[in-house]
């Protein structure tokens, strides 16, 4: 057994021990493995088109198809590569895609009519925690901007406009970027120019000088380091340990029309999530699979370093991060906590994206399909947390627990 295998097994035992507080729900009458009770639970659709963006965290959707976990539940998942989050949004809304690997904040934004036509949306499950980062250009790093404090100091010294990129205006990367900048006294709405760039185009745009920094999912932060054009100033898990990230999202209309298909699809992706996190060999196989041109289109090494928690900042520092990208974590990753959805609403309000006072709890209950998730989790034998809310302390020391979202949204000194 290698050192890495021992390290993973120790981590796995710790996770399993921590998971004893999570109990499985008992839902009777749900058929699994293609055996349907009088046909009542049979998926309404046999083929499901699931969109994805070339990012490491598309892995559970891809592997559900490649490994055949979908067949177990009577469906065929067809992963569909998309070029931008705006494209994913449009194809979900108009029905070209059945579902998608998609930004948590995008689903909430569309539901609220922010940045596009309003459409009632649904979150079926959370796909991953952690594994995003904020990169700054090598030029900035050479001037001392290697972290938030260094960036703030340099921006005060240099009298020019700074440009930062995120991947979608209401999405996760925009929210991590804004939260991180504000933590160091930089107002993203006043002190900088913010642009939207699709994830696979981040490195190329940094190379030609179109931005000073960006927030995106892996493997593009590590790719910036490999290509010698950027450094990692912060990881998203530095901002919020075990934060929500991508979800399996669709429209409310689609769930109403195909409830059994939605449940089967969720169960299949849950199986894939568990499989990815089960061993080092599975993670390596996953990295080899999604590195292909038809998926992420990069080298295996660019993907698997950070998937295994092996981080470098591009300036000589290396470390083993225990809070690397997780797809399962004994089911804790995948549960669609109401408080997670509500957090994005507080940030949309904070940055002037949401107009009026949001119905935080009502909206979260409408979007996050907890009952359907529990049924899918039962089918896949996945543990379900006892509480629909969770508590976390973010990088600025402020605790988010969802208890008073209005006060939380109004509490920030730096906002729009």
matplotlib code that plots the C-alpha trace (Angstrom):
import matplotlib.pyplot as plt

x = [0.0, 1.4, 1.6, -1.2, -3.4, -2.8, -3.5, -6.8, -7.8, -7.2, -9.3, -12.0, -12.2, -12.4, -15.3, -17.1, -16.8, -18.1, -20.9, -22.5, -24.6, -26.2, -29.0, -30.8, -34.5, -36.9, -39.2, -41.1, -42.4, -39.6, -38.4, -34.7, -32.4, -35.0, -37.7, -40.8, -43.8, -46.7, -44.9, -45.7, -42.1, -40.8, -39.0, -41.2, -38.1, -35.5, -32.9, -32.0, -29.8, -27.7, -25.6, -22.2, -19.4, -15.8, -14.9, -13.6, -16.9, -18.8, -17.3, -20.3, -22.6, -20.1, -19.2, -22.9, -23.1, -19.7, -19.9, -23.5, -25.0, -27.9, -28.9, -29.5, -32.3, -33.8, -32.4, -29.6, -27.8, -26.4, -23.8, -23.9, -20.9, -21.8, -19.7, -21.0, -23.2, -25.5, -25.9, -26.8, -29.3, -31.0, -31.1, -32.6, -35.3, -36.3, -36.2, -33.2, -31.6, -33.5, -31.1, -27.5, -24.4, -24.9, -24.0, -26.1, -26.4, -27.5, -30.5, -31.5, -30.9, -33.1, -35.8, -35.7, -35.7, -32.2, -30.1, -32.6, -36.2, -37.8, -38.5, -39.3, -36.3, -35.4, -32.3, -32.3, -29.0, -25.7, -22.9, -19.8, -18.2, -15.0, -12.5, -12.7, -10.1, -9.2, -6.2, -4.2, -1.9, 1.8, 2.4, 0.4, 2.2, 5.6, 4.5, 3.5, -0.2, -0.1, -3.1, -6.0, -4.1, -1.3, -3.9, -5.6, -2.3, -1.3, -4.7, -4.3, -0.8, -1.6, -3.9, -5.5, -8.6, -8.4, -10.4, -11.6, -13.5, -16.2, -18.3, -21.9, -23.3, -25.4, -23.2, -21.0, -17.7, -19.0, -20.1, -16.8, -14.9, -17.0, -17.0, -13.2, -12.5, -14.8, -13.1, -10.0, -11.8, -12.2, -15.7, -16.1, -18.9, -17.0, -13.3, -12.9, -14.3, -15.9, -16.4, -18.0, -15.9, -16.7, -14.6, -12.6, -11.6, -10.2, -6.6, -6.4, -7.9, -5.4, -2.6, -3.5, -4.0, -7.8, -8.0, -5.9, -7.6, -10.4, -12.5, -13.3, -13.5, -10.8, -8.8, -8.4, -6.7, -4.1, -3.8, -2.9, 0.0, 1.1, 1.1, 3.1, 0.6, -1.2, -0.9, -3.5, -4.3, -7.1, -9.1, -12.9, -12.6, -10.5, -13.5, -16.1, -15.1, -17.3, -19.3, -22.0, -20.9, -22.5, -25.9, -28.0, -30.5, -33.5, -36.8, -39.8, -41.9, -39.6, -39.7, -43.6, -43.7, -41.1, -40.9, -39.8, -37.1, -35.9, -35.6, -33.8, -31.4, -30.6, -30.1, -27.7, -25.6, -25.6, -24.1, -21.5, -20.6, -20.1, -18.0, -15.7, -15.0, -14.6, -10.9, -7.8, -7.9, -11.5, -10.4, -7.6, -9.9, -12.3, -9.5, -8.4, -12.0, -12.9, -9.6, -10.7, -11.4, -15.1, -15.2, -12.8, -10.1, -6.9, -4.1, -4.8, -2.1, -3.8, -7.0, -5.8, -3.4, -6.1, -8.6, -6.2, -5.7, -2.2, -2.1, 0.6, 0.2, 2.5, 5.2, 6.9, 4.4, 2.9, 0.4, -2.0, -5.5, -7.9, -10.8, -10.3, -13.2, -15.6, -18.4, -20.0, -18.5, -21.0, -23.9, -23.2, -22.1, -25.2, -28.1, -29.8, -29.7, -32.2, -29.6, -27.2, -29.8, -30.8, -27.1, -27.0, -30.1, -28.5, -25.5, -27.8, -29.4, -26.1, -24.7, -27.9, -28.8, -32.1, -34.7, -37.2, -37.1, -36.7, -38.8, -35.8, -37.3, -40.3, -38.1, -35.6, -38.3, -39.7, -36.4, -34.6, -36.6, -35.7, -38.5, -37.5, -33.9, -34.7, -36.5, -33.5, -31.2, -33.2, -33.0, -29.2, -28.9, -27.3, -27.5, -29.6, -28.7, -31.3, -31.4, -32.4, -30.2, -26.5, -24.1, -20.8, -18.2, -16.8, -13.4, -14.4, -15.4, -19.1, -21.3, -24.1, -26.9, -29.9, -31.8, -32.1, -31.2, -32.6, -30.4, -27.4, -27.7, -28.0, -25.0, -22.2, -20.2, -19.2, -22.2, -23.7]
y = [0.0, 3.4, 6.5, 8.1, 4.9, 5.0, 8.7, 8.2, 5.3, 7.3, 10.2, 7.7, 6.2, 9.8, 10.6, 7.4, 8.0, 11.6, 10.2, 8.3, 11.4, 11.0, 8.6, 7.0, 7.8, 4.9, 5.3, 2.2, 1.2, 2.6, 0.2, -0.1, -1.8, -1.8, -3.6, -1.5, -1.9, -2.4, 0.1, 2.9, 4.0, 3.4, 6.4, 8.3, 9.0, 6.4, 8.8, 11.9, 14.7, 16.2, 19.3, 19.9, 22.5, 21.2, 21.3, 18.6, 18.7, 17.4, 14.0, 12.4, 13.1, 11.7, 8.7, 7.9, 7.4, 5.8, 3.3, 2.4, 3.5, 5.0, 1.6, 0.3, 2.8, 2.3, 5.4, 6.3, 9.6, 11.3, 13.9, 17.0, 19.3, 23.0, 26.0, 28.5, 28.8, 31.2, 28.4, 25.9, 28.3, 28.9, 25.2, 24.3, 27.0, 26.0, 22.3, 21.4, 19.9, 17.7, 18.7, 19.9, 20.0, 23.6, 26.5, 26.6, 30.4, 30.2, 28.1, 30.6, 33.5, 32.1, 31.3, 34.9, 36.4, 37.8, 38.0, 36.4, 35.2, 34.1, 30.3, 28.2, 25.9, 22.9, 21.6, 17.8, 17.3, 19.0, 17.6, 18.7, 20.7, 22.6, 22.5, 26.0, 28.8, 32.4, 32.9, 36.1, 36.9, 36.1, 39.8, 40.8, 38.1, 39.4, 42.8, 41.2, 40.4, 36.8, 36.9, 39.1, 41.4, 41.8, 42.5, 45.2, 46.9, 46.8, 48.1, 51.1, 51.8, 51.5, 54.0, 51.9, 49.8, 46.2, 43.5, 40.3, 37.5, 35.2, 32.6, 33.8, 36.9, 35.1, 31.9, 30.5, 31.8, 35.4, 35.0, 33.5, 36.3, 39.1, 37.7, 37.2, 40.7, 42.3, 40.5, 42.4, 45.8, 45.7, 46.5, 44.5, 46.8, 50.0, 49.3, 46.9, 45.9, 42.4, 40.5, 37.1, 34.5, 30.8, 28.4, 26.8, 30.3, 31.7, 30.7, 31.9, 35.3, 35.6, 34.8, 37.8, 40.1, 40.5, 40.2, 40.5, 37.6, 35.1, 32.7, 29.4, 25.7, 23.2, 22.2, 25.8, 27.3, 24.5, 24.8, 28.5, 27.5, 24.7, 27.3, 29.8, 32.6, 32.6, 31.8, 30.5, 33.3, 31.4, 28.3, 28.4, 26.1, 28.9, 31.1, 28.5, 25.0, 22.4, 25.0, 24.1, 24.4, 22.7, 21.0, 18.7, 21.3, 21.4, 23.2, 22.8, 22.0, 19.1, 17.5, 17.8, 16.1, 13.4, 12.8, 9.2, 10.1, 12.9, 10.4, 7.8, 10.3, 11.6, 8.1, 7.3, 10.4, 9.6, 6.2, 7.8, 10.3, 7.5, 5.6, 8.5, 9.2, 5.5, 5.0, 6.6, 4.2, 5.4, 9.0, 8.3, 6.4, 9.3, 11.8, 9.7, 9.5, 13.2, 14.5, 13.3, 15.8, 14.9, 16.1, 18.5, 18.3, 18.7, 16.5, 13.9, 15.4, 18.9, 17.2, 14.6, 16.6, 18.7, 15.9, 14.1, 17.2, 17.9, 21.7, 24.1, 27.9, 28.4, 30.1, 27.1, 26.4, 22.9, 21.4, 18.5, 20.0, 17.8, 20.0, 19.1, 18.6, 16.0, 14.4, 12.2, 12.4, 9.8, 11.7, 15.0, 16.6, 15.7, 16.8, 20.0, 22.0, 24.8, 27.1, 26.6, 27.8, 30.7, 31.8, 32.6, 34.7, 36.7, 37.4, 38.3, 40.8, 42.0, 42.9, 44.5, 41.6, 40.8, 43.5, 43.7, 41.5, 37.8, 35.1, 33.2, 30.1, 29.8, 30.0, 27.5, 25.0, 25.5, 25.0, 22.4, 19.2, 17.5, 14.9, 13.7, 13.7, 11.5, 9.0, 8.9, 8.5, 5.6, 3.9, 4.3, 3.5, 6.9, 8.4, 11.5, 14.3, 14.9, 18.6, 20.6, 23.5, 23.6, 26.1, 27.3, 30.0, 31.8, 33.4, 36.7, 34.8, 35.4, 32.4, 31.5, 29.2, 30.4, 31.5, 35.2, 35.7, 39.2, 40.4, 38.5, 40.1, 43.5, 43.1, 43.4, 46.7, 46.3, 45.8, 47.3]
z = [0.0, -1.0, 1.2, -0.8, -0.4, 3.4, 3.5, 1.6, 3.8, 6.9, 5.5, 4.5, 8.0, 9.4, 7.0, 7.7, 11.5, 11.0, 8.9, 11.8, 12.6, 9.2, 9.0, 6.1, 5.4, 4.9, 1.9, 1.0, -2.4, -4.5, -7.1, -8.0, -10.5, -13.2, -11.4, -11.4, -9.1, -11.7, -13.9, -11.5, -10.9, -14.4, -15.9, -18.3, -20.6, -21.4, -22.8, -20.8, -22.2, -19.5, -20.3, -18.8, -19.1, -19.4, -15.7, -13.4, -11.4, -14.4, -13.5, -11.8, -14.7, -17.2, -15.1, -14.5, -18.2, -18.9, -16.0, -16.7, -13.4, -15.4, -16.8, -13.3, -13.0, -16.5, -18.2, -20.5, -19.6, -22.7, -21.5, -23.8, -23.9, -23.8, -24.5, -21.8, -18.8, -20.8, -23.3, -20.6, -19.2, -22.5, -23.4, -20.0, -20.3, -23.8, -23.2, -25.5, -22.4, -19.9, -17.1, -16.5, -14.4, -13.6, -11.2, -8.1, -8.3, -12.0, -11.1, -8.4, -10.7, -13.5, -11.0, -9.8, -13.3, -12.9, -16.1, -18.4, -18.7, -15.5, -15.3, -12.3, -11.7, -9.7, -7.9, -7.7, -5.8, -5.1, -7.3, -5.5, -2.7, -2.9, -5.8, -7.3, -7.0, -7.6, -9.9, -10.4, -13.3, -13.0, -13.7, -10.6, -8.5, -9.5, -8.0, -4.7, -5.3, -4.3, -2.0, -1.1, 1.1, -1.5, -4.2, -2.2, -1.5, -5.1, -6.3, -3.9, -5.3, -9.0, -10.6, -13.2, -13.8, -12.7, -14.5, -13.0, -14.7, -13.4, -15.4, -14.9, -13.2, -10.6, -10.4, -7.8, -9.2, -9.3, -5.6, -4.5, -6.3, -4.9, -1.4, -1.5, -2.8, -0.3, 2.5, 1.7, 1.3, -2.4, -3.7, -6.9, -8.1, -7.6, -7.4, -10.4, -13.7, -13.8, -17.0, -17.8, -19.6, -20.2, -18.1, -20.9, -22.2, -18.9, -19.5, -23.0, -22.0, -19.1, -21.5, -23.8, -20.9, -20.9, -17.1, -14.0, -12.2, -12.5, -10.5, -12.1, -11.4, -11.9, -13.9, -15.3, -12.2, -12.2, -16.0, -15.6, -13.3, -15.7, -18.6, -16.5, -16.7, -13.3, -9.6, -7.2, -4.7, -2.9, -3.2, -2.8, 0.2, 1.8, 1.4, 2.6, 3.6, 2.0, 0.1, -2.3, -6.0, -9.0, -8.9, -11.0, -12.2, -14.4, -14.7, -12.4, -15.4, -16.4, -12.9, -12.9, -16.3, -15.7, -11.9, -12.2, -14.7, -12.4, -9.5, -11.6, -13.0, -9.5, -8.2, -11.0, -10.4, -6.7, -7.5, -9.7, -6.9, -4.4, -6.9, -7.6, -3.9, -3.0, -3.9, -5.4, -8.4, -9.1, -9.0, -11.4, -13.7, -13.6, -14.4, -17.4, -18.6, -18.4, -19.7, -23.2, -25.9, -25.8, -22.1, -20.5, -23.2, -21.2, -19.8, -17.1, -14.8, -14.9, -13.6, -11.1, -9.0, -7.3, -7.4, -5.1, -2.9, -4.2, -4.5, -5.6, -5.9, -8.9, -6.7, -5.2, -2.3, -2.3, 0.2, 0.7, 1.0, 3.0, 1.6, -2.0, -4.4, -3.0, -4.8, -2.1, 1.5, 2.7, 1.2, 2.9, -0.4, -2.3, 0.0, -1.3, 1.9, 2.0, 3.6, 0.7, -1.8, 0.5, 0.7, -3.0, -2.6, 0.2, -2.1, -5.1, -2.8, -1.4, -4.8, -6.2, -8.5, -6.8, -6.7, -3.8, -0.7, -1.5, 0.0, 1.2, 2.7, 0.4, -2.7, -1.4, -0.6, -4.1, -5.9, -3.8, -4.3, -1.0, -1.1, -4.5, -3.4, -0.4, -2.6, -5.0, -2.1, -0.8, -4.2, -4.2, -0.5, 0.3, 3.8, 4.3, 6.8, 9.6, 9.1, 6.0, 7.1, 7.9, 9.6, 8.2, 9.0, 6.0, 5.4, 7.1, 10.3, 9.8, 10.4, 7.9, 9.2, 7.3, 10.4, 9.5, 5.8, 5.6, 8.5, 7.1, 3.6, 5.2, 7.6, 5.1, 5.1, 1.5, -0.9, -4.0]

ax = plt.figure().add_subplot(projection="3d")
ax.plot(x, y, z, "-o")
ax.set_aspect("equal")
plt.show()
